[in-house]
Amino acid sequence: MKPRLSVLAGIALLSVVLAACGAGGGEAPSAGQAAPGNQVAETGRLERDATAEQISTFALDVDTASYGYARRAVQEGRLPEPAQVRTEEFVNSFRQDYTEPDDNGFAVHMDGARTNGAVLLRVGLRTRGVGAEQRRPANLTFVVDVSGSMAETGRLDLVRDALHTLVDQLMPGDQVAIVSFSDSARLITPMVPVAERSRLHGAIDELRTEGSTNLEDGLVTGYREASRAFRSVATNRVILLSDGLANTGATEWRAILDRVSDYAAKQVTLLCVGVGREYGDELMEQLADNGDGAAVYVSSQAEAREVFVERLPANLDLRARDAKAQVVFNPATVESYSLLGYENRELAPEDFRDDSRDGGEVGPGHSVTALYWVRLRAGASGQLATATVRWLDPDSRRPAEVSRAADVRDVRGDLWDEAPLRLQVDAAAAAFAEYLRAPWSERGERFGLGLADLAGHASRLAESTEDPGVAELADLVRRTRSLG
């Protein structure tokens, strides 16, 4: 057999990564809560009065699909649609330097810096990492789109390479099933031990494109097999690999998830891996957000390697289920605030300790970052805000919480001169996302930056951090200038 490129060092391992977070976005917001997800630019720019609304609550999320797809669009000489740009996914695409906790919970980090007449407050969360040899076994059901649209170079060929690599790198005790779908779904290989590598490699080589895209039947078949082979001692995941261009059967995320709800109730989580120039972003994102899962987008083997092999921990375990964050602002020091992104993840304050409400699934060694735009009162001093994260133990379902407070003294001086480099990188990623989301007349308004200034900051940060990902961000900003 030919040597396989080390592309997805296991798409499974990426579920790790992305052991991330479905927020329970399917329900109507509670009274007094802003409606999530419907007003792309407007909701993200809303500043809330800290006296009337002290509390901000959201489900944790480390999706990165939005940044991955925007990167491809800009590199091809086009701008992504504003609705496809999610600020939190841009920020969470970059490396963080938060310290790990000593236990299996979360470390909470808070800092900030002043910019453009306000404060950019960062809330950072981190779980403890674990070596691949220490993780529990995995049951992985791959649901592979083989419809005609997957014939485009960079779609099915990338998926095949990734699956071959995965099979070669999984460990004893892991099991794999493979489902393909076009006009209808087919169980190519039922759940078998990874020791049967030759059988699995042969099944992967069978994947050929044909027909239309019945994503509904593919997911139903995948969840059915995952449920049949469910192991309580293992991490059980369905991993959907598709361009998300469903055109047969149910094509709306609610209807699709309704079909798999009984299977998903057995604690089978979902990872959506998007590929292709034409990409059904909304469907894939909503499936992930509302299906206890995560979404990621890849367009090349190099991107897959960088995202899933080099940046993310090679394991499949969970550290937390239904994880949520709540930030309580002190109205004595804070005049108003705005959460950048997370529109589809926002929750009502009372949902924070309601363990029946969906949060996010977070794996070992994961970092989650949320940025707030905060306006301080004149002469403010003392406590600024308190951040609390709540989660359920993956096995016992016992709830736990940890908190940290930030003081006005924790706020640095000028963002671009005195803040930690990684906070500056987060700010550059958020500013770029906000530029792509907002109408032309409002672009750069919040951060007070034009693209030329932003490109300069990103280039300086790329040199200072020696981070190829930041260098790529600087290149994307420069390219966007020419597209305006």
VENHUHU-V287627 format. One record per residue. RES is the residue in three letters. PSI is psi as a letter, one per 40 degrees, with the letter a starting at -180 (* if undefined). NEAR is the number of other ideal C-beta (glycine too) atoms within 10 Angstrom. Layout:
BEGIN
RES/PSI/NEAR
RES/PSI/NEAR
END
This chain:
BEGIN
MET/i/10
LYS/i/5
PRO/i/7
ARG/h/18
LEU/i/15
SER/g/18
VAL/c/25
LEU/f/27
ALA/f/21
GLY/h/29
ILE/d/27
ALA/d/30
LEU/e/25
LEU/e/27
SER/e/30
VAL/c/31
VAL/d/26
LEU/f/31
ALA/f/32
ALA/a/30
CYS/h/31
GLY/h/31
ALA/i/26
GLY/g/19
GLY/e/20
GLY/e/15
GLU/i/13
ALA/i/8
PRO/i/16
SER/i/11
ALA/h/6
GLY/e/9
GLN/h/16
ALA/h/17
ALA/h/11
PRO/i/20
GLY/e/21
ASN/d/11
GLN/g/13
VAL/d/17
ALA/d/16
GLU/d/13
THR/d/19
GLY/e/23
ARG/e/17
LEU/h/13
GLU/h/14
ARG/h/17
ASP/h/12
ALA/d/24
THR/d/12
ALA/d/9
GLU/g/16
GLN/d/17
ILE/h/14
SER/h/24
THR/h/24
PHE/i/27
ALA/i/27
LEU/i/29
ASP/h/31
VAL/f/26
ASP/i/29
THR/e/28
ALA/d/26
SER/d/27
TYR/d/29
GLY/d/23
TYR/d/28
ALA/d/26
ARG/d/22
ARG/d/21
ALA/d/22
VAL/d/21
GLN/d/14
GLU/e/10
GLY/f/9
ARG/i/11
LEU/i/16
PRO/i/20
GLU/i/15
PRO/d/12
ALA/e/13
GLN/e/21
VAL/h/27
ARG/h/29
THR/d/25
GLU/d/30
GLU/d/27
PHE/d/27
VAL/d/27
ASN/e/25
SER/e/24
PHE/i/21
ARG/i/13
GLN/i/19
ASP/f/14
TYR/i/18
THR/i/10
GLU/i/14
PRO/i/16
ASP/e/8
ASP/a/12
ASN/e/16
GLY/b/19
PHE/i/30
ALA/h/19
VAL/h/21
HIS/h/19
MET/h/20
ASP/i/17
GLY/i/24
ALA/i/22
ARG/i/17
THR/h/23
ASN/f/14
GLY/e/8
ALA/a/22
VAL/h/24
LEU/h/27
LEU/h/27
ARG/h/25
VAL/h/24
GLY/h/24
LEU/i/28
ARG/h/22
THR/i/29
ARG/h/17
GLY/i/15
VAL/i/19
GLY/i/11
ALA/d/17
GLU/e/8
GLN/e/10
ARG/i/21
ARG/i/17
PRO/i/17
ALA/h/25
ASN/h/24
LEU/h/28
THR/h/29
PHE/h/30
VAL/h/28
VAL/h/26
ASP/h/28
VAL/f/26
SER/i/26
GLY/d/15
SER/e/22
MET/e/26
ALA/e/13
GLU/h/15
THR/h/9
GLY/e/16
ARG/c/25
LEU/d/24
ASP/d/15
LEU/d/24
VAL/d/26
ARG/d/19
ASP/d/18
ALA/d/31
LEU/d/29
HIS/d/22
THR/d/24
LEU/d/27
VAL/d/25
ASP/d/17
GLN/e/19
LEU/i/24
MET/i/15
PRO/h/8
GLY/d/16
ASP/i/23
GLN/i/21
VAL/h/28
ALA/i/24
ILE/h/26
VAL/h/26
SER/i/28
PHE/i/29
SER/b/23
ASP/d/15
SER/i/14
ALA/i/24
ARG/h/15
LEU/h/15
ILE/d/18
THR/h/20
PRO/i/14
MET/h/18
VAL/i/16
PRO/i/15
VAL/e/21
ALA/d/13
GLU/f/15
ARG/d/16
SER/d/10
ARG/d/15
LEU/d/25
HIS/d/17
GLY/d/13
ALA/d/21
ILE/d/24
ASP/d/12
GLU/e/14
LEU/h/20
ARG/i/11
THR/i/16
GLU/i/12
GLY/a/13
SER/a/17
THR/g/26
ASN/g/23
LEU/d/30
GLU/d/22
ASP/d/22
GLY/d/29
LEU/d/31
VAL/d/21
THR/d/23
GLY/d/28
TYR/d/25
ARG/d/19
GLU/d/24
ALA/d/27
SER/d/19
ARG/d/13
ALA/e/18
PHE/h/15
ARG/h/14
SER/d/8
VAL/e/9
ALA/i/17
THR/h/25
ASN/h/20
ARG/i/24
VAL/h/31
ILE/h/26
LEU/h/27
LEU/h/28
SER/i/30
ASP/e/24
GLY/e/27
LEU/g/20
ALA/h/26
ASN/e/13
THR/i/17
GLY/a/21
ALA/h/18
THR/e/16
GLU/h/13
TRP/d/24
ARG/d/11
ALA/d/11
ILE/d/23
LEU/d/22
ASP/d/13
ARG/d/17
VAL/e/23
SER/d/10
ASP/d/11
TYR/d/19
ALA/d/21
ALA/e/10
LYS/f/13
GLN/f/17
VAL/h/24
THR/i/25
LEU/h/28
LEU/h/27
CYS/h/29
VAL/h/30
GLY/i/25
VAL/i/27
GLY/i/24
ARG/d/16
GLU/h/10
TYR/h/24
GLY/g/23
ASP/d/21
GLU/d/15
LEU/d/22
MET/d/28
GLU/d/27
GLN/d/24
LEU/d/26
ALA/d/29
ASP/d/30
ASN/e/21
GLY/f/27
ASP/f/25
GLY/a/28
ALA/i/31
ALA/h/33
VAL/i/31
TYR/h/29
VAL/i/30
SER/e/22
SER/i/14
GLN/d/18
ALA/d/11
GLU/d/18
ALA/d/27
ARG/d/19
GLU/d/16
VAL/d/22
PHE/e/29
VAL/d/18
GLU/d/12
ARG/d/15
LEU/i/24
PRO/h/20
ALA/g/22
ASN/i/27
LEU/e/29
ASP/i/20
LEU/i/25
ARG/d/25
ALA/i/28
ARG/i/23
ASP/f/26
ALA/h/27
LYS/i/29
ALA/i/27
GLN/h/20
VAL/h/23
VAL/h/18
PHE/i/24
ASN/h/19
PRO/e/15
ALA/d/13
THR/d/19
VAL/h/25
GLU/d/17
SER/i/20
TYR/i/25
SER/h/18
LEU/h/25
LEU/h/25
GLY/a/27
TYR/f/26
GLU/d/23
ASN/e/22
ARG/e/29
GLU/i/22
LEU/i/27
ALA/i/17
PRO/d/16
GLU/e/12
ASP/e/23
PHE/d/21
ARG/e/14
ASP/g/12
ASP/e/17
SER/e/7
ARG/h/18
ASP/h/24
GLY/a/30
GLY/i/30
GLU/h/33
VAL/h/31
GLY/i/28
PRO/i/23
GLY/e/21
HIS/i/30
SER/h/20
VAL/h/25
THR/h/24
ALA/h/26
LEU/h/24
TYR/h/23
TRP/h/22
VAL/h/24
ARG/h/15
LEU/i/20
ARG/i/15
ALA/h/5
GLY/e/7
ALA/h/18
SER/i/12
GLY/a/10
GLN/h/18
LEU/d/27
ALA/i/26
THR/h/16
ALA/h/23
THR/h/19
VAL/h/27
ARG/h/22
TRP/i/29
LEU/h/19
ASP/h/15
PRO/d/20
ASP/d/12
SER/e/7
ARG/f/11
ARG/h/9
PRO/i/13
ALA/i/15
GLU/i/14
VAL/i/16
SER/i/12
ARG/i/17
ALA/i/15
ALA/i/22
ASP/i/14
VAL/d/19
ARG/e/10
ASP/e/16
VAL/h/20
ARG/a/18
GLY/b/11
ASP/h/10
LEU/d/21
TRP/e/18
ASP/d/10
GLU/e/12
ALA/i/23
PRO/i/13
LEU/d/14
ARG/d/22
LEU/d/23
GLN/d/24
VAL/d/26
ASP/d/24
ALA/d/25
ALA/d/29
ALA/d/25
ALA/d/23
ALA/d/27
PHE/d/29
ALA/d/25
GLU/d/25
TYR/d/24
LEU/d/23
ARG/d/24
ALA/i/20
PRO/i/10
TRP/d/7
SER/e/6
GLU/e/13
ARG/h/19
GLY/e/17
GLU/d/14
ARG/d/22
PHE/e/24
GLY/f/12
LEU/h/24
GLY/i/13
LEU/d/21
ALA/d/10
ASP/d/15
LEU/d/23
ALA/d/22
GLY/d/16
HIS/d/21
ALA/d/26
SER/d/18
ARG/d/16
LEU/d/21
ALA/d/20
GLU/d/12
SER/d/12
THR/e/18
GLU/f/8
ASP/h/17
PRO/d/11
GLY/d/18
VAL/d/25
ALA/d/16
GLU/d/17
LEU/d/27
ALA/d/21
ASP/d/17
LEU/d/19
VAL/d/24
ARG/d/17
ARG/d/17
THR/d/19
ARG/d/12
SER/e/9
LEU/e/11
GLY/*/9
END
